[in-house]
Amino acid sequence: MKKYIMGVLCMLLTFSVCLAENELVNDKKKTDANIIGHVIDAKTREHLAYVTIAVKGTTMGVATDATGHYFLKNLPKGRHTLVASFVGYKSALQIVDVVENKTLEVNFELEEEALSLDEVVVSANRAETNKKTASTIVSVVSPKLFEAIASSNLAESMNFQSGVRVENNCSNCGTTQLRINGLDGQYSQILLDSRPIFSSLATVYGLEQLPVAMIERVEVIRGGGSALFGANAIGGVVNIITKEPLRNSVALSHTTNVLEGGKTDFNTSLNGSFVSDDYRMGLYLFGMVKDRKHYDRNGDNFSDIPELNSETVGFRTYYKMTPYTRLTAEYHHMHEFRRGGNAFDLPPHMADIAEQLNHKINGGGLKFDYFSRNSRHRAGLYVSGQGIDRNSYFGTEKNLDAYGSTSDKTFVSGGQYTYSFNHLWFMPSELTVGLEYNFNKLNDKYLAANRHFKQTTHSTGFFFQNEWQSDKLNILLGARLDKHNMMDKVVFSPRVNVRYSPVANIGLRASYSSGYRAPQAYNEDLHIDALDNKMSIIRLASDLKPEYSHSMSASCDYYYCFGKLQVNFLLEGFYTILEDVFTLDKVGENADGYVIKERRNASGARVAGVGLEAKVGIPGRFEAQLGYTYQRSRYDEPERWSDDVAPQKQMFRSPDHYGYLTSNVNLCKQLKLSVFGNYTGRMLVQHNAGAIEQDCDKKTPDFWDMGVRLSYDIRLSKQLHFEINGGVKNIFDSYQKDIDYGVSKDGAYVYGPAMPRTYFVGAKFSL
């Protein structure tokens, strides 16, 4: 099978290279067809600096300079569409006829927009699409949010989307889990630039390891996505889009966080973007250093938030060979050390409890894009990979043998082709077909339990879809065929999406998709907990079967302007059926005294709910957004996780109510105020014996986690800005009150906000 895959990819590569060579021949002659112009604010008439001007259907584009002017050189002759886009403004386009040896002047006036309704997303159908007219609801986490909530990494930012929660699952090592529509983290597929290189191991701490300095935006699709992105996309898809160089710029920022009690968390980042004069080459560099001390909430000398030190560096670069071809490369290196437990000044094997991990992560990718001159054909080839080397210690009772090592290698390659029909049957449409190969090799050793776990997974997926598009109606029919080496049969995952707009400001959507998870080890299975001064390890049942899902959703999206006031309301309902759902049951102890948990199949489960999202704002003055989700996550039959506890239908760590709030107010031109927060309703969690006499279920209280940030921007010159900011996170110190004490603590008994009350102050230079 691998030979066939590589053969098809080689054919696609040869085809693309031939197309590129043909374009190179056609573009050797300079046309001297140029466009000059400026971009101004439609209201204030002020020139706007650093607005992106793109030639639609090509790789060509520039940014306006500090005075708001731009210059496009040597354009291909013919009719082109220019698109001007800028954060906080509505995009504008103009159609021009480019003539050889002639310079045209094209000016733009942009209208300020509070709600970013014209954002472009790629996750809806694996191609750039306007979010407002996409057939699938795509939520976007933007740099504006990163700044408003003073976040330094992705884990801090993802709670501010409807149906999405990030929570800490371990007080010793700080494992984070991203949950979409109430489902565990392993039900969500995390992508980096649309590539699934985040393996099961990478997702254990991956959201904390990604600095916002490298991220342009994050796109979230709730509900099944296996039809488009492969296995594990049952709960939803999180697509992390890294930053691309758009203009010459440099930014240096630092934030000091002081946790309640005096412990510190330092974050420093340096980023630079560099482009050539003709915008054919660009390079974006990023780096970040993080240093966080461990935090002990209850004074028992055991950490409730682990110590964390990390360094991240990387780049993204592009080279435009012709106006219709582009080569993009990305690389990132992360080094992270984290430790929880006690006796931090001693080696881990001299502590009563220690969970220590040392990660080295290297990853990157290469992508080739082709656009035809008539904008009918688009093709792309890509290859991405990531390698993780981890040294670990999971031990209690000063165990000398509790060291381990893990190697994890992930490789993804594929190709995609899109053809635009002017008219297919009843309206214009786009046909997309693609082929993707995924490979992962995991080698995990844990000496104390004599565990040597090896797992090699690989799957081949073929996807196809056709989307009929008009202003009023979108109909998308698609499917994906996957052959996974740990499953006997080929998996067929269909997808249907419909969008209908009876009037311009209302969008009605409905969707169905199916998904699957293979019977393999996932992120939670690789984590080792400390329970009652013992270690807990997870094994897979010998008869573990695949898990399948069916996801349905319906939504109503409403946009309106009341004078200057812009509003957007989204009401969405979702319903997911899980078959042979994976559960985790405590089955006893082995001969060495380790607590054994086993991954098994339950009969099934149902997850249903309603999400409400509201956005309101006046351009240049304020904007606010809030979201609320009500859901029920229940097994078909009561499930038993411990012999000491009655079986439960309710899924653990899945509250029925949760929501968020963000708001930004421009108090004056340079002074901005942000208020933000999360609400987490009551939920059922497991509490293992140790500090308590026997296992039990616990219904947690609800939590409000509110914060405030104030920033002031000082313009040192037209190009140089200096911002100072400060504020408080979790301002009411809403934090878990019944954390376990002492050496017999249950490290997995943790819930509520990830951090206590935290004061922060920061500064940022940008040029």
Salt bridges, closest charged atoms under 4 A:
GLU23 OE1 - ARG373 NE 3.21
ASP27 OD1 - ARG373 NH2 3.35
ASP97 OD1 - ARG79 NE 2.83
GLU100 OE2 - LYS29 NZ 2.14
GLU100 OE1 - LYS77 NZ 3.67
GLU109 OE2 - ARG45 NH2 2.92
GLU111 OE1 - LYS90 NZ 3.81
GLU119 OE1 - LYS131 NZ 3.12
GLU147 OE2 - LYS764 NZ 3.40
GLU156 OE1 - LYS729 NZ 3.89
GLU167 OE1 - ARG165 NH2 2.67
GLU167 OE2 - ARG653 NH1 3.35
ASP184 OD1 - ARG179 NH1 2.66
ASP193 OD1 - ARG316 NH1 3.23
GLU208 OE2 - ARG292 NH1 3.29
GLU208 OE1 - ARG338 NH2 2.98
GLU219 OE2 - ARG217 NE 2.72
GLU244 OE1 - ARG316 NH2 3.29
GLU244 OE2 - ARG326 NH1 3.50
GLU260 OE1 - ARG757 NH1 3.05
ASP265 OD2 - LYS290 NZ 3.03
ASP304 OD1 - LYS745 NZ 3.32
GLU311 OE1 - HIS335 ND1 2.88
GLU330 OE2 - HIS332 ND1 2.76
GLU336 OE2 - ARG338 NH2 2.90
GLU336 OE1 - HIS359 ND1 3.29
GLU355 OE1 - HIS527 NE2 3.68
ASP369 OD1 - LYS367 NZ 3.56
ASP389 OD1 - LYS409 NZ 3.73
GLU430 OE2 - ARG378 NH1 3.20
GLU436 OE2 - ARG126 NH2 3.39
GLU436 OE1 - ARG480 NH2 3.23
ASP444 OD1 - ARG390 NH2 3.85
ASP444 OD2 - ARG451 NH2 2.70
ASP482 OD2 - ARG480 NE 3.02
GLU524 OE1 - ARG599 NH2 3.73
ASP525 OD1 - ARG599 NH2 2.80
ASP529 OD1 - HIS527 ND1 2.93
GLU547 OE1 - ARG517 NH1 3.02
ASP557 OD2 - ARG509 NH1 3.62
GLU572 OE1 - ARG222 NH2 2.86
GLU579 OE2 - HIS550 NE2 3.41
ASP580 OD1 - LYS545 NZ 3.59
ASP585 OD2 - ARG600 NH1 3.64
GLU589 OE2 - LYS534 NZ 2.73
GLU598 OE2 - ARG539 NE 2.90
GLU598 OE1 - ARG600 NE 2.69
GLU623 OE2 - LYS144 NZ 3.17
ASP636 OD2 - ARG606 NH1 3.27
ASP656 OD2 - ARG634 NH2 3.45
ASP695 OD2 - LYS586 NZ 2.79
ASP713 OD2 - HIS721 ND1 3.09
GLU723 OE2 - ARG709 NH2 2.94
ASP733 OD2 - ARG297 NH2 2.95
ASP738 OD2 - LYS698 NZ 3.72
ASP740 OD2 - HIS687 NE2 2.93
